[in-house]
Amino acid sequence: MSENAKYRLLQGGYWMLFCAGYGYVTVFLLAKGFTAGDVGIITAIFGIAAAVLQPWLGRIADRGGKTGWKPLLLLLAGLTCADAALLCLTPPAASGVLFGALLMLISCMMPLVNAASFYYKAQGKTVDFGSARGTGSLCYALLSLVLGQLTASLGGEIISRAVLIVSVLFVLIVAVMPYTAPPKKEVCREKGEKRRGFLVRYPAFCVMLAGCVMMLAFHNITNTYLIQILENVGGDSADLGLAIALAAVMELPVMFGFSYIARRFSAGTLLVIAGAAFVLKGGIYLVVGSVGGILAAQVLQMFSFALFASASVYYAEEAMQEQDKVTGQAWMSCTITAGAVLGNLLGGWLVDAYGVGIMLAAAMALAMTGAVLAGVSERL
């Protein structure tokens, strides 16, 4: 099996694990007796912990030697298995902490999974990140359908078993990935360079990170509270399923064709385009008054999140010097975590306190801020 095929398996396995964890955290914890407010607090606390750990793990992986991307990924995957096994055995009171730790571990693995594609490319291997990421989205969608049926018939507690099965599968996939430990890097910089922090060395990257957080906060608000958005225009849970499926289908052409797109546009330019698409999507959400209008907005998933998901990985690779590439992926992965924390907490508070209209106006403001920051970054 080629490295390209194995890398598709790696992305597929990772996004199945992401689906079982992040996609069904609310379902599982509600079944264990937690409230929606508890879920928000748990995901925020462990999301912040993941955001702190990701750059640190990236710096370790960048040193090479025995702490490259594969050894670290295998360690995190093994810890995820152990966590999932405990989750199947412990009483409900401990489930919140264990599931929160599970989400933290899954988040910390993302930059390592993404960095693997560029490791193979550096070795002259043919690896298509876009099609692999598309495979991940497809696996996510398929597993989501299966888990939806299982939870409907067996209850939310089945999620802990599903996470354990998928995490064991993921460990096996990581174990068979080809890997040769590169020599341990001795990073040499000028005296003045050593005194400057990572983000100070990359000012345009720093501004783009801030923009990405804003875009992803918008993305998380409109995804997490999509049922409230639909109910506000007369929709129901059946419309929610259709809206999610439509968005997932819209992602696939861009992700599978991203290698072609990336040859014609820089990753920074594509992130600016994604920011503009987020703004347009937010505007449609804000002004339409029907389920059909919301479904029309979901079509823009093709140019917003689908474009963002691949372009952000390429951007981190292009912007970093060789000794900082995994660290750059880790910082970019932090934007997903930070965007989720900001979007879910802000969206939940606004929809409860002021209603859907104010929440969507705030989401629109976040999208506009993110698009402007992405544009500013490209000018630096």
N, C-alpha and C positions, 0 to 999 in steps of 0.2 A: 504493500500500500504506500502511495506517495506521501510526501510531507504535506502536500496540499489537502489530500483526502483526510489525513490524520488531523490536520488543523481544523478542518470543517467539523470533525467529530468533537474536538476540544471545545469549539464555540457552541456546538449543539448541546453538549453535555453541560457546559456552564450555564447557558440560558435556560435549560430545563431546571437546573438547581435554583436559578434566580426566580423562575416562575413558581416553583414549589414553596420558596421562602417568601419573597416579597409579594408575589401575586396572591398568596393565601394567608398572610399573617393575620389579617383581620378575622377571616373565617375561623382560623384555628383558635385564636385567643378569645374570641367571643364564645366559642364552644367550651372553653375552659373557665368561663365565668368572668372574664375581664370585660370592662366597658369600652366603648369607643374612645373615650378620653384616655383610658389607660393605654390603649394601643398607640395613640398619638405620642404620649410621653415616652413609652418604651422605645418606639422607633426613633424618636428624636435623640434620646440619650445615647443609644448605641450607634446611631448615625453620626453623631458628633465624634464618638470614640473612633469610628472607622475613618473619618476625615483626618483625624490626628495621626492615625497609624499608617495610612496609605503612603504619604510622602516618605516617612521613615523606612518603610519596607522597600520603597522604590530606590532609596539611596543605598540600602544594603544590596539589592539586586544589581545595581549599577557597578558595584565593586567587582563583580565577576567571581571567579574561583568556585568554591563550593557553596556560595550563597547566591547563585544566579537565579533566573526566573523559575526554572523547573524545580530545583530543590525547595525553594520557598513555596511554590504553588502546591507541591506534594505535601508539605508540612501543613499548610492551611486546609487542604482538602481532607487530610487525615484528622485534623482537629474538628472539622465539620462533621465527619462521620461519628466521632466520639460524642460530640454534642447532640447529634440526632438520636443516637442510641440512648443517651441519658433522657432525652425528651420523651422517648417512648415508655420510660420506666418510672419517671418521677411524678409526684403528686401535682395537681393543678397549680398550687401556690408557687412552685418553682418554674413553671412553664414560661412565665413572662421573661425572666432573666435568661433562661436557656435559649428561648427563641430570639431574643434580642441579640445575644452573643452569636447565634447562628447567622443573623442578618449582617452583623459586623464582619464575620469571617468571609461571607459571600462577597461583600463590598470590597474587602481587601484583596480578593483574588482577581478582580477585574483588570487592574493595570498589568498584572503578570500575564493574564490570558492575551491581552492585546499586544503586549511587548513581544510575545512569542513569534508573531508573524514577521516582525522586523528582524528578529534573530535569524530566522530561516532565510529571509531575503539577503541579509548580510553574508550568509554562507553560499549565496548563489542558487538557492533553491527556489522553485516556482511556488509561491503561496499567494493566493488571491484573497485579501482580507475582506473585500466587499461581499463576495459570494459566501465566504465562511460566516460572516456576520448575518447574512441573509438566512443561512442555514440555522443559525441561532434563533432568529425571529420565528422561523417556521416551526422549529422544535418547541419554542415557547408557546406558540399558538396551539399546537397539537396537544401538548401536555395540559394546557389550560382547559381544553375541551374535556379531556379525560378526567381531570381532577374535579371539574365542575359536576360531572355526572356522579363521581364517587362521593363527593361531599353531600350531594342532594340525597343519595340513597343510604349512605353509611354515617353521615355526620362529619363535622369539621375536625374531629380528633384523628381522622384517618390521615391528615396531612403530615403528622409526625412520622408515620410509616413511609409515606411517599418520599419525604425528604431523606430518610435513611437509605432507601433503595437508590434514589438518584445520586446521593453523595457517594455511595459505594461504587456505582457505575462511573462517576466522575474520577474517582481515585484511580480506577483501572485505566481510564483513557489517558490521564496524566502520566501514569507509569510507563505507558508504551510510546510516549512521544519521544522522538529522537533528540538526543541532547549530548553535547560535548562541553564540559565545563571550560569556559574561556579562561585565559590566564588572569590572575587577580590584578586589577588595574591599580596603578599608582597614579593618581590624578595630580598632575603638576600644573599649577597656575602661577601667574605672576603674583608678587607680594600683595599688591593692591587688590587683585582678584580674589585672593583668599579671604580678605576681610569683608567681602560683599556677599550677602545672602543670595540664595538661589533665585528668588523672585526679583531681586534688584539687578541681577545679571541679565534678566530677560524681561525688560519693562513692557514690551508689546505683548508678550505672553501673559504677563500679570493682568493687563487690562482685558485681554481676551478671556481669561479665567473668570473675571468678575462678570463679563457679559454672558458667559455660559451659565453661571449660577442663576442669573436673572431669567434667561430663556428656560432653564430647567425648572425654576420655581413656577413659571407660567405653565409649563407642561404638566407638572405634578398637580397643580391646583385644578386644571381642567380635566385631568384624568381621574384623580381621586374623587372629585365631587361632580363627576359627569352625570350621575344619576339625579342629583339635585338640579343640575342644569336642564336635563331632559324633562323632569317633572314640572319645572317652571314653565315649560311650553306645552304641557299636556302629555308628555311621554311617560313610559313606564319601564319596568325591568326588561321586557322583551325588546324595547327600542335600545336599551343599554347594550344588550348582547349584540344586536345588529351593528351598533356604532363601534364597538370594540373590534368586532370581526372586520368591518370595513377598513378601519384604520390599520389593522394588521396586514391586510391584503395590499393596501396602498404602499406599505413599506418595502415590499419584496422587490419590485422592479428596480428601485434606486439602489438597494443594497447589493443585489446580484449584478447590477451594471456599474457599480461604483468605480471599479478599476478603469473603465472607459472614461467616466466623467472626470476622474482625478488626473488623467493625462491631459485634459484640456483646461482645467481651472485649478488654481492653487487652493489648498485646504482653507486658508484664511478667507478667500473670496467666497467659497462655498458656505462657510459659517455665517458670513454676512447675508447671503441669500437665504439661509435657514432662518436667520433672525427676522428678515422681512416677511417670510412665510408665517412665522409665529405671530407677528403683528397682524397680518391679514386674517389669520385664523381667529385671533382674539376679537378682531372687529366684527367678524361674522357672528361669533357667539354672542356678542354684546347687542347686536341690532336685530337678529332674526327672532321671529315669534312662533316658529313651528318646528316640529321634529325634522321635517325635510331640510330645513335650513341648517340644523345641527349636523345632520348627516352629510350635507354638502361641505361643511367645514372639515369633517373628518377626512375628506379626500385630500386636503392640504397636508395630511400626515406625510405624504410622499415628498414634499418639498421642505417640511419643517423638521420633525424629529428624525425621519429616515435619513435625510441629508446630514443632519447634525451628528447622528450616531457614528457614521463612518468618517465624516470630515474631521471631527474632533480628535480621533485617534491619529489620523494622518497629520493633523496640525501639530500635535505634540511631538511626533517624530521629526517633522521638518524644522521645527523651531529650536530643537535642542542640539547642543554639541554632543559628541559621541559619549562622553562620560556621564551625561545627564539624561539619557534617553528614557530609561525606565522610571526615573524620578519624574520626568515630564509626564509620562503616562499616568503616574500615580496622582499628580496634581490635577490632571484633567479628570480622572475618575472621581476626585474629591468634589468636583462641581456637581456630579450626579447626586452624591450624598448630601451636599450642602443645599442643592436645589430642592431635594425631597424634603429635608427638614424645614426649610423656609416656606416652601409651597404648602405642605400639609398643615403646619401649625397656623400660618397666616390664613389659609383658605378656610380651615375649620372654624377659626375664631370669627372671621368675617361673615360666613354663611349663617352661623348661629346668631350673631349679634345684629347684623344688618341686612341679611338676605342675599339672594343669588346675584341681583343686579350690581350691588356694591362690590361683591366678591369678583365678578367678572371685570368691573372697571379697574380694580386693583391689579388683576391678572394682566389686563391690557397694558397698564403702566409698566409692569415688570417686563413684558415682552418688548415694549418700545425702548426701555432702558437697556436691555440686553442687546438689541439690534444696533443702537447708537454706540455702545461700548465696543462691539465687534467692529464697527466701521472705523472708530477712532484707533483701535489696535492696528488695523491695516494701514493707517496713515503714519504710524510711528516708525 
